[in-house]
Amino acid sequence: MDDIYTLQQEVGRGSYGVVFKGRVTETGWWGERGDTVAIKRLPCCSPESIELYLQELWAMRITARTHPNVIALYNCLLQTGPRTLQPLRSGRLPLDLVESALKGRVVDKDSKTQPRNPSRSKRRLMSTEEVPRRCFALWLVMEYCEGGDLSQYILSRPPDAECNYAVVQQLASAIAFLHGHGIVHRDIKPDNVLVCLTKTGPVMK
């Protein structure tokens, strides 16, 4: 079975993309079978959105798995067909998307010369009846946070000064880490902070 990810349900939707809760269905370099992951689909429908996605991908690759309060990026896939996704190697950006951002228009991948043996360079990496039919998109496979966002977490609990202190301390640590790598978030708010529930307490991401 070629498929390694299964989408289970939509857990979030923003201005640019949709986030699904997913599961790894086949063990490999992409994860262990049964692992729960967050899978974010970013449709590449305009040069402006593509430029933002490339910035996000660049930032996540720099910080991937290196700070406890920054979401870990496990995998990145480029959708080139209705059910065909190509894994992107670490340190490389999808040239079609870069070209689209530079030219100011979405480059039609089908108009380009295809590889002699496409079956070797592409794999069907995701299986679900809910995969959108629109092509040319980035899929980011990330750490899943089961605690929801910080806004929901705070409103569901009575005021707790010690907990609030821990939240601010963790967020300050993450922001300092990002700034040390030349990354500015520019949209920090409770809705954009996720909560991972652990045995030692909540961890902000």
C-alpha positions as CSV (number, residue, x, y, z in Angstrom):
1,M,0.0,0.0,0.0
2,D,1.6,3.3,-1.2
3,D,-0.5,5.7,0.9
4,I,1.2,6.7,4.2
5,Y,-1.1,9.5,5.5
6,T,-4.8,9.3,6.2
7,L,-6.8,12.5,6.8
8,Q,-9.3,12.0,9.7
9,Q,-11.0,15.4,10.2
10,E,-10.7,19.1,9.7
11,V,-9.4,20.8,12.9
12,G,-8.7,24.3,11.7
13,R,-9.2,26.8,8.9
14,G,-7.6,30.1,8.2
15,S,-7.2,32.8,5.6
16,Y,-4.8,30.7,3.5
17,G,-5.1,27.1,4.3
18,V,-6.9,24.2,6.1
19,V,-5.5,22.0,8.9
20,F,-6.5,18.3,9.2
21,K,-5.9,15.8,11.9
22,G,-4.2,12.9,10.3
23,R,-2.5,9.5,11.0
24,V,0.5,7.8,9.7
25,T,-0.6,4.5,8.1
26,E,2.8,3.1,7.0
27,T,6.0,3.2,9.0
28,G,9.0,4.9,7.3
29,W,11.2,8.0,7.4
30,W,8.0,10.1,7.5
31,G,6.9,8.6,10.9
32,E,5.7,5.6,12.8
33,R,2.5,3.8,12.0
34,G,-0.3,5.1,14.1
35,D,1.3,8.4,15.0
36,T,-1.1,11.4,15.0
37,V,0.0,14.4,13.0
38,A,-1.4,17.7,11.9
39,I,-1.5,18.1,8.1
40,K,-1.9,21.6,6.7
41,R,-2.9,22.2,3.0
42,L,-1.8,25.4,1.4
43,P,-3.4,25.9,-2.1
44,C,-1.0,27.7,-4.4
45,C,-3.5,29.8,-6.3
46,S,-1.7,33.1,-6.5
47,P,1.9,34.5,-6.5
48,E,1.2,36.4,-3.2
49,S,0.0,33.3,-1.4
50,I,2.9,31.2,-2.8
51,E,5.4,33.8,-1.5
52,L,3.9,33.6,2.0
53,Y,3.9,29.8,2.0
54,L,7.6,29.7,1.0
55,Q,8.4,32.0,3.8
56,E,6.5,29.8,6.3
57,L,8.2,26.7,4.9
58,W,11.6,28.3,5.2
59,A,11.0,29.4,8.8
60,M,9.6,26.0,9.8
61,R,12.6,24.1,8.3
62,I,15.1,26.3,10.1
63,T,13.4,25.7,13.5
64,A,12.1,22.1,12.9
65,R,12.4,19.9,16.0
66,T,14.9,22.3,17.8
67,H,12.8,24.1,20.4
68,P,10.2,22.6,22.8
69,N,7.8,25.6,22.2
70,V,8.0,25.7,18.4
71,I,5.8,23.4,16.3
72,A,7.9,20.6,14.7
73,L,7.8,20.1,11.0
74,Y,8.0,16.4,10.0
75,N,7.5,16.4,6.3
76,C,6.6,18.7,3.3
77,L,4.8,17.5,0.2
78,L,4.1,19.2,-3.1
79,Q,0.8,18.3,-4.7
80,T,1.2,18.0,-8.5
81,G,-2.0,16.1,-9.3
82,P,-5.4,15.3,-7.8
83,R,-3.9,12.4,-5.8
84,T,-0.1,12.7,-6.5
85,L,2.3,14.2,-3.9
86,Q,6.0,14.6,-4.2
87,P,8.1,14.9,-1.0
88,L,10.4,17.9,-0.8
89,R,14.0,17.2,0.3
90,S,15.3,19.2,3.3
91,G,17.1,22.4,2.3
92,R,15.4,22.6,-1.1
93,L,12.4,24.7,-2.2
94,P,9.9,23.7,-4.9
95,L,11.3,25.5,-8.0
96,D,7.8,25.8,-9.6
97,L,6.6,27.8,-6.6
98,V,9.7,29.9,-6.5
99,E,9.3,30.7,-10.2
100,S,5.6,31.6,-9.7
101,A,6.5,34.0,-6.9
102,L,9.2,35.6,-9.0
103,K,7.2,35.9,-12.2
104,G,4.0,37.2,-10.5
105,R,1.8,34.4,-11.9
106,V,1.2,30.8,-11.1
107,V,3.4,28.6,-13.3
108,D,1.5,25.8,-15.0
109,K,3.4,22.7,-14.1
110,D,1.7,20.6,-16.8
111,S,3.2,22.9,-19.5
112,K,6.7,22.0,-18.5
113,T,8.8,19.0,-19.6
114,Q,8.0,16.0,-17.4
115,P,10.6,13.6,-16.2
116,R,11.3,10.5,-18.3
117,N,10.1,8.2,-15.6
118,P,7.6,10.1,-13.4
119,S,6.8,7.0,-11.4
120,R,10.3,7.1,-9.8
121,S,10.1,10.8,-8.7
122,K,6.5,10.8,-7.4
123,R,4.5,8.6,-5.0
124,R,0.9,8.6,-3.9
125,L,1.6,9.7,-0.3
126,M,-1.9,10.5,1.0
127,S,-5.2,8.6,0.9
128,T,-8.6,10.1,1.7
129,E,-11.9,10.7,0.0
130,E,-11.7,14.3,1.2
131,V,-8.5,15.3,-0.6
132,P,-9.5,18.4,-2.7
133,R,-9.4,18.0,-6.4
134,R,-7.6,21.3,-7.0
135,C,-3.9,20.6,-7.7
136,F,-0.7,22.5,-7.0
137,A,-0.6,22.8,-3.3
138,L,1.9,22.5,-0.4
139,W,1.1,20.0,2.4
140,L,2.9,20.5,5.7
141,V,3.0,17.5,8.0
142,M,3.5,18.8,11.5
143,E,3.3,18.0,15.2
144,Y,-0.3,17.6,16.4
145,C,-1.4,19.5,19.5
146,E,-4.4,17.9,21.1
147,G,-5.1,20.8,23.6
148,G,-6.5,23.2,21.0
149,D,-5.5,26.8,21.0
150,L,-4.5,29.0,23.9
151,S,-7.7,31.0,23.8
152,Q,-9.8,27.9,24.3
153,Y,-7.4,26.6,27.0
154,I,-7.6,29.8,29.1
155,L,-11.4,30.1,28.8
156,S,-12.0,26.5,29.9
157,R,-10.1,26.9,33.2
158,P,-10.4,29.2,36.2
159,P,-7.8,32.0,36.6
160,D,-4.4,30.6,37.7
161,A,-1.5,33.0,38.2
162,E,1.1,30.2,38.2
163,C,-0.3,28.7,34.9
164,N,-0.4,32.2,33.3
165,Y,3.3,32.8,34.3
166,A,4.3,29.5,32.7
167,V,2.5,30.4,29.5
168,V,4.2,33.8,29.2
169,Q,7.6,32.2,30.1
170,Q,7.2,29.6,27.3
171,L,6.0,32.1,24.7
172,A,8.9,34.4,25.6
173,S,11.3,31.6,25.2
174,A,9.9,30.7,21.7
175,I,9.9,34.3,20.5
176,A,13.5,34.8,21.6
177,F,14.5,31.6,19.8
178,L,12.8,32.7,16.6
179,H,14.4,36.2,16.8
180,G,17.7,34.6,17.2
181,H,17.2,32.9,13.8
182,G,16.1,36.1,12.2
183,I,12.4,35.1,12.2
184,V,9.6,37.5,13.2
185,H,6.2,36.0,13.7
186,R,4.1,39.2,13.3
187,D,0.8,37.7,14.4
188,I,1.2,36.3,17.9
189,K,-2.2,36.0,19.6
190,P,-4.0,33.3,21.7
191,D,-5.7,31.9,18.6
192,N,-2.3,31.2,17.0
193,V,-0.8,29.5,20.0
194,L,-1.4,25.8,20.3
195,V,-1.4,23.7,23.5
196,C,0.2,20.2,23.9
197,L,-1.0,18.4,26.9
198,T,1.8,16.4,28.7
199,K,2.2,14.6,32.0
200,T,4.2,17.6,33.4
201,G,1.7,20.2,32.3
202,P,0.7,22.2,29.2
203,V,3.3,23.1,26.6
204,M,2.7,26.1,24.4
205,K,3.6,26.0,20.8
